[in-house]
Amino acid sequence: MSELPMTGLPRLILARDHIQQGLAPKDLARRSSAGALVRIRHGVYVDGAAWHALKPWEQYRLRVNAAAETCGAPTVFARHSAASVWGIPTVGRQEVHALTLQNDGGRSRAGVRRHYADPAGLTAVRREGLLVTGRVRTVLDLAAFTTFAEAIVPLDHVLRPDTARGLPALSKETLLAGVEGNYKSAAARRIAAAVDFADPLSGSAGESYGRALMRVGGFEPPVLQYEVRDADGLVGYTDYYWGGVRVAGEFDGVDKYVKPAYLQGRSPSQAVVDEKYREDRIRATGRAVVRWIWPDLMTPGRLERKLAAAGVPRRRARSAG
């Protein structure tokens, strides 16, 4: 899973600059073998300790930077790679993706997967020193060429304002307006279905991916951000709620226990205690609570089993979906 990229990524060490670095190529290779450096692509290294301290999505973002340093010509990054530059979360296997203007079916070379784009419909944007597809084109490409569940994660994200980056929300109308002339009919249908399902009320990448898996699994759609009250007032808002069976669903990402914006001055241990107290209050209203975490989403069938065990209804057999 790729979350929002962080600033302050470690500096790349380029073999071509070995004279300025004061290191001969054999020194770079020796340090890489010893683990002091990590080679992230041919001719590009990074400090080993700094690399291993990065989250997976930060490592991926650094791989995109490394590709930009070694491509022989100006390169327009696309799909997951453009998303990482825009701060758009994604899920799924993440190669470095770029565009080619030669209609040869696309190809992979030097660790970069290239996809044909008609230059007539292409607009590139310079962001953080890289050329990338615009926000609309980026999420439409992901909707067209990834699975339905993976596509919902970036679409939900761009329907909300990105206040951290000063980026406005995109409307569904704006997204759909970017389809005509840029995609074949099958891809356009995939985009339309994903855009129709996308919802700005989804609060995180994990919530979006879980909701999409529920759709794929044939479960009744939940109400998002459902308000729960008891005799003492507001208990909180559940990520998902199925009123017919009085079941609340909660995705437990790590953010609520580690990020300052969620902690709001509390320690992580206090946040855990508060969450347990909140769940007890929800259960005391006669509602059931089912929880899951990222490994439940990434293991095929595990979320389905949890929801089925909690009594969440299906509206059709999966085999008919």
C-alpha positions in Angstrom: 0.0 0.0 0.0 1.2 3.4 -0.8 0.3 6.2 1.6 1.1 9.9 1.3 4.8 10.5 0.6 6.8 12.3 3.2 9.1 15.2 2.7 12.8 15.0 3.7 13.6 11.8 1.8 17.3 10.8 2.0 19.7 12.0 -0.6 20.4 9.8 -3.6 24.1 8.9 -4.2 24.7 8.6 -8.0 27.6 6.5 -9.3 28.1 9.1 -12.1 29.0 11.7 -9.4 31.5 9.4 -7.7 34.3 12.0 -8.1 32.3 14.6 -6.3 31.3 12.0 -3.7 34.9 11.1 -3.1 34.1 7.5 -3.8 35.2 5.2 -6.6 32.7 2.9 -8.2 34.3 -0.1 -6.4 33.9 1.8 -3.1 30.1 2.1 -3.8 29.8 -1.6 -4.6 31.8 -2.5 -1.5 29.6 -0.4 0.8 26.5 -1.8 -0.8 27.7 -5.4 -0.2 28.3 -4.5 3.4 24.9 -2.9 3.8 26.1 0.6 4.4 24.5 1.6 1.1 21.5 0.2 -0.7 21.4 0.1 -4.5 17.9 1.0 -5.5 18.6 0.9 -9.3 21.7 0.7 -11.5 24.0 3.5 -10.6 21.8 4.9 -7.7 22.4 4.3 -4.1 21.1 5.5 -0.8 22.3 5.3 2.8 21.4 1.9 4.1 20.1 2.9 7.6 18.1 5.8 6.1 16.5 3.4 3.5 15.5 0.8 6.0 13.9 3.5 8.2 11.5 4.5 5.4 8.0 3.3 5.0 7.3 1.2 1.9 5.5 4.1 0.2 8.5 6.4 0.9 10.9 3.8 -0.5 8.7 3.7 -3.6 8.8 7.4 -3.9 12.6 7.4 -3.8 12.6 4.7 -6.5 10.7 7.1 -8.7 13.3 9.8 -8.0 16.0 7.4 -8.8 14.4 6.5 -12.2 14.2 10.2 -13.0 17.9 10.6 -12.3 18.9 7.8 -14.7 16.4 8.2 -17.6 18.3 9.5 -20.6 15.5 11.9 -21.7 12.7 13.9 -20.0 10.3 11.4 -18.7 6.6 11.8 -17.8 5.7 9.5 -14.9 2.2 8.1 -14.7 -0.1 5.8 -12.7 1.3 4.8 -9.3 4.4 6.8 -9.8 2.5 10.0 -10.6 0.2 9.3 -7.7 3.2 9.1 -5.3 4.3 12.5 -6.4 0.8 14.0 -6.0 0.4 12.4 -2.6 -2.4 10.1 -3.8 -2.5 6.8 -2.0 -2.6 3.6 -4.0 -2.8 -0.2 -3.3 -1.2 -3.0 -5.2 2.0 -4.0 -6.8 3.9 -0.9 -7.7 6.5 -0.8 -10.5 7.8 2.6 -11.7 5.4 3.7 -14.5 6.1 6.2 -17.2 4.7 7.2 -20.6 6.0 6.7 -24.1 4.7 8.6 -27.1 5.7 5.7 -29.4 2.7 3.5 -30.2 4.6 0.2 -29.9 2.4 -1.3 -27.1 4.6 -0.1 -24.3 7.6 -1.8 -22.9 9.7 -2.2 -19.8 13.3 -1.1 -19.8 15.7 -0.5 -17.0 13.1 -1.2 -14.3 10.6 1.3 -15.7 7.3 0.1 -17.2 6.3 2.4 -20.1 2.8 2.9 -21.5 1.8 4.5 -24.7 0.0 7.8 -24.5 -1.4 9.8 -27.4 0.5 13.1 -27.3 -2.7 14.9 -28.5 -4.5 14.2 -25.3 -1.5 14.4 -22.9 -0.7 17.2 -20.5 2.3 16.9 -18.2 2.7 18.8 -15.0 6.0 19.6 -13.3 5.8 18.8 -9.6 8.5 18.3 -7.0 11.0 18.5 -9.9 9.4 15.7 -11.9 7.2 15.6 -14.9 3.9 13.7 -14.1 0.5 13.3 -15.5 -2.1 15.7 -13.9 -4.3 14.6 -11.0 -7.3 13.8 -13.2 -5.3 11.8 -15.7 -3.4 10.0 -12.9 -6.5 8.7 -11.1 -8.3 7.9 -14.4 -5.4 5.8 -15.5 -5.5 3.9 -12.2 -9.2 3.4 -12.6 -8.8 2.2 -16.1 -5.8 -0.2 -15.6 -6.0 -1.5 -12.1 -8.6 -3.7 -10.3 -11.9 -2.1 -9.2 -10.9 -2.4 -5.5 -7.5 -0.8 -6.1 -9.1 2.0 -8.2 -11.4 3.2 -5.4 -8.5 4.2 -3.1 -7.1 7.1 -5.3 -10.6 8.1 -6.5 -12.0 8.5 -3.0 -8.9 10.5 -2.0 -9.2 13.1 -4.8 -12.9 13.7 -4.1 -11.7 15.2 -0.8 -9.7 18.4 -0.5 -6.0 17.7 0.2 -5.4 20.4 2.7 -1.9 19.3 3.5 -0.9 20.1 -0.1 -3.4 22.9 -0.8 -5.1 20.9 -3.5 -8.9 21.2 -4.0 -11.3 18.3 -4.2 -12.1 17.1 -7.7 -15.7 16.5 -8.7 -17.0 13.4 -10.3 -18.1 15.5 -13.3 -14.5 16.7 -13.7 -13.2 13.2 -13.6 -15.7 11.9 -16.2 -15.0 14.8 -18.4 -11.4 13.6 -18.7 -12.4 10.2 -20.2 -13.6 11.1 -23.6 -11.0 10.7 -26.3 -8.4 9.3 -24.0 -9.6 5.7 -23.3 -11.1 2.8 -25.2 -14.7 1.9 -24.5 -13.8 -1.0 -22.1 -11.5 1.2 -20.1 -14.1 4.0 -20.1 -16.7 1.6 -18.7 -14.3 0.6 -15.9 -13.6 4.2 -15.1 -17.4 5.1 -15.0 -18.2 2.2 -12.6 -15.4 3.2 -10.3 -16.2 6.9 -10.3 -19.8 6.1 -9.6 -18.9 4.1 -6.6 -16.3 6.5 -5.2 -17.2 8.4 -2.1 -15.5 11.4 -0.4 -16.8 10.2 3.0 -14.3 7.4 3.1 -11.7 8.6 5.6 -8.5 6.7 4.6 -7.0 4.5 2.0 -7.8 1.5 4.2 -11.4 2.5 4.6 -11.7 2.9 0.8 -10.1 -0.4 0.0 -12.2 -2.2 2.5 -15.4 -0.7 1.2 -14.5 -1.7 -2.4 -13.7 -5.3 -1.2 -17.2 -5.3 0.4 -18.7 -4.4 -3.0 -16.7 -7.1 -4.8 -17.7 -9.6 -2.2 -21.4 -8.8 -2.7 -22.1 -7.3 0.8 -24.9 -4.8 1.4 -23.4 -1.3 1.2 -22.8 0.3 4.6 -23.5 3.8 5.7 -20.2 5.7 6.1 -19.3 7.8 9.1 -22.4 6.8 11.1 -23.1 8.9 14.2 -23.6 6.9 17.4 -25.1 8.4 20.5 -25.9 7.1 24.0 -27.5 8.6 27.1 -24.3 10.6 27.7 -24.2 12.1 24.2 -22.0 11.6 21.2 -20.0 8.4 21.2 -18.4 8.9 17.9 -18.6 8.0 14.2 -18.1 4.5 13.0 -16.3 3.9 9.7 -19.2 1.7 8.5 -22.7 0.8 9.7 -25.3 -1.7 8.6 -28.5 -0.6 10.2 -30.6 -3.6 9.4 -28.4 -5.9 11.5 -27.1 -3.2 13.9 -23.4 -3.9 13.0 -20.7 -1.3 13.1 -17.5 -1.9 11.1 -14.1 -0.3 12.0 -10.9 -0.3 10.1 -7.9 -0.1 12.5 -5.1 1.6 10.7 -2.0 2.6 12.6 -2.6 6.3 12.0 -5.0 6.7 14.9 -2.4 5.4 17.3 0.7 7.2 16.0 0.0 10.3 14.1 -0.2 13.6 16.1 -3.3 14.7 14.1 -5.2 11.7 15.5 -3.6 11.5 18.9 -4.4 15.2 19.7 -1.9 15.3 22.6 -2.6 11.8 23.9 0.0 9.1 24.1 -0.4 6.0 21.9 -1.3 3.9 24.9 -4.0 6.3 25.9 -5.4 6.4 22.4 -5.8 2.6 22.6 -7.6 2.8 25.9 -9.9 5.6 24.6 -10.7 3.4 21.5 -11.6 0.5 23.7 -13.8 2.7 25.9 -15.5 4.0 22.7 -16.2 0.5 21.5 -17.6 -0.5 24.8 -20.1 2.4 24.6 -21.1 1.4 21.1 -21.7 -2.2 22.2 -23.7 -1.0 25.2 -26.2 0.6 22.7 -27.0 -2.9 21.5 -24.8 -2.7 18.4 -22.2 -5.2 17.4 -18.7 -4.1 16.4 -16.4 -5.9 13.9 -12.8 -4.7 13.4 -10.1 -5.4 10.9 -6.6 -4.2 10.0 -4.5 -4.0 6.9 -3.4 -7.7 6.8 -7.1 -8.6 6.8 -7.6 -6.6 3.7 -4.5 -7.9 2.0 -5.3 -11.6 2.6 -7.8 -12.8 0.1 -11.1 -13.8 1.7 -10.3 -12.7 5.3 -12.4 -9.6 5.3 -15.3 -11.5 3.8 -15.1 -14.1 6.5 -15.1 -11.5 9.3 -18.1 -9.7 7.8 -20.1 -12.9 7.3 -19.3 -14.0 10.8 -20.6 -10.7 12.1 -23.9 -11.1 10.2 -23.4 -8.5 7.6 -25.8 -9.4 4.8 -25.0 -10.1 1.2 -27.3 -8.9 -1.6 -26.1 -11.6 -4.0 -24.0 -14.7 -4.1 -20.4 -13.9 -5.1 -20.6 -16.4 -7.9 -23.3 -14.2 -9.5 -21.3 -11.0 -9.1 
